[in-house]
């Protein structure tokens, strides 16, 4: 009985001590939670104050940045004197600059797509598996495909830089001259500038022509149906590329052969409203 009483007393003491420790720990946790909520509210009020301050100072900050970045002529604001012209607001100036840049980007992209379309179409039409391409063809196609693949437009400066690196004997090859004519058409190179470049280098001025029937029947020539002829200044188009279908025009080279488009163009669909003979203006 004595030992059992001591065990019960020690167990009750441990229970009381554990309860006291739990109460103190719970009180401490509540104090920490209260302190955390208080600090959180304080930081929230400080952040709200700073955000409000930034919003209130936004116009002044933008005006200061505009004065430092944009020239004073277009910085905005009222003129200092009646004789001074009214300056354009900075917002309108930036919007106009963005529209101008976007317009230039779209124009360059449209020009790039047209150049890629015409150049690749000509390469596809003149591809011949019966003969190996010449060094001049490989050089020209590699130089221009490298620039077009990078998203850049081939201009006259780059075109004549490439021609300056081209050996002079390549200007006597029919396939190379035909490729140069296609490049002039694809990249909108002025024919007088090309003529002046060739004459300035002292090279023969030749233009591609459709080969004769006897030459086309020669099996050694394969599908090469291009011949060289003398430059004719009386011809309105003296430098036009020749494709297997004949001399090409800018419209024919820029048209990609699409079997699906041809099929849809030749397909006639049923028009239910046509049987009622309704007025077209009334339907619009």
Secondary structure, DSSP 4 states (H G I P E B T S, - for coil): -HHHHHHHHHHHHHHHHHHHHHHHHHHHHHHHHHHHHHHHHHHHHHHHHHHHHHHHTHHHHHHHHHHHHS-GGGS-S--SSTTSPPPPPHHHHHHHHHHHHHHHHHHHHHHHHHHHHHHHHHHHHT--TTSPPPHHHHHHHHHHHHHHHTT----HHHHHHHHHHS-GGGGG-HHHHHHHHHHHHHTT--HHHHHHHHHHTT---EEEEEPPHHHHH-GGGTT--EEEEE--TTSTT-S--EETTEE--HHHHTPPP-HHHHHHHT-----GGGGGT--HHHH-
